[in-house]
């Protein structure tokens, strides 16, 4: 779910109930979306209607050249948004919702395709919006668009695969 608030006349979006909030601690270390990784991006993915959304404000250190965000940050955003979205979609398919006390499924990236549409400006929030399509009982295709304010800067497709047991076995 997105929370909207106003600050200095600008509408801000924040994902309030993210799937990553409900991953067990042992699996919450991803550099992109792990809430326990102190050095990571801390991407947070939730529902916005029937689509998924991740909102992220890059830091100055995420620069490619002055004024523009490094493309690897955008790629990481699409990657983690894709696996988090797959988790959300499968969780709902299984009859659950984010935060209902049921542990969500975990996914890993099977493939990642990105098309950069325009340079990504620094100093603006990025919003990844995704829609999912089940393509196999253990695979989801997540199509994502990334916006810098209202400008489409990248599109991506993630094939997300249910994490193998070797990833989740302690």
C-alpha positions, 0 to 999 in steps of 0.5 A: 500500500502506498502512503501519500503525504505532502511536504513543501507542496510536493506529493510524496509516495512511500510504500507502507506495507512492503513484502520485504518487511515480512521476509524472515531475518535469515533471508533479509540481507539482499543488498537491494531489498534486504532490510537488515543490510545496513549498506543496501538500498532497502527497496520496499515493494507493495501493492498499488491497486492491482499493480506493484510499486517500489519507490526509491530516492537515490543518494548522491553516491549513486551518480553516473555523471553529475546530474544523472543516476548510475544505470546499475542502481536502476537495474537493481531497482528493477531486479528487486522490484521483480522478485518482490513483486513475484513474491506478492503475486504468489502470496496472494494467489496462495490466499494470503496478503502482505502482513497477515502473519503468513511467511511470503515465498522467496524468489531469485532472479532467473533472468533480467532484461532492461531497456533504458529509455532516457537518462535518469536524473539525479535528485528525484524519486524513482518509482517502479511499477510492475505487473505480474504474469504466472508462467509456471507454478514456480516462475513469474514474469514481472514487467516493470516501468521505472519513472523519474517523476513523470518521465519513463526512464527504463523498462524491464522484465524479470523472470523470477523463480521460487528460491531453491531449497538450498537458499532457504535451508539453514 
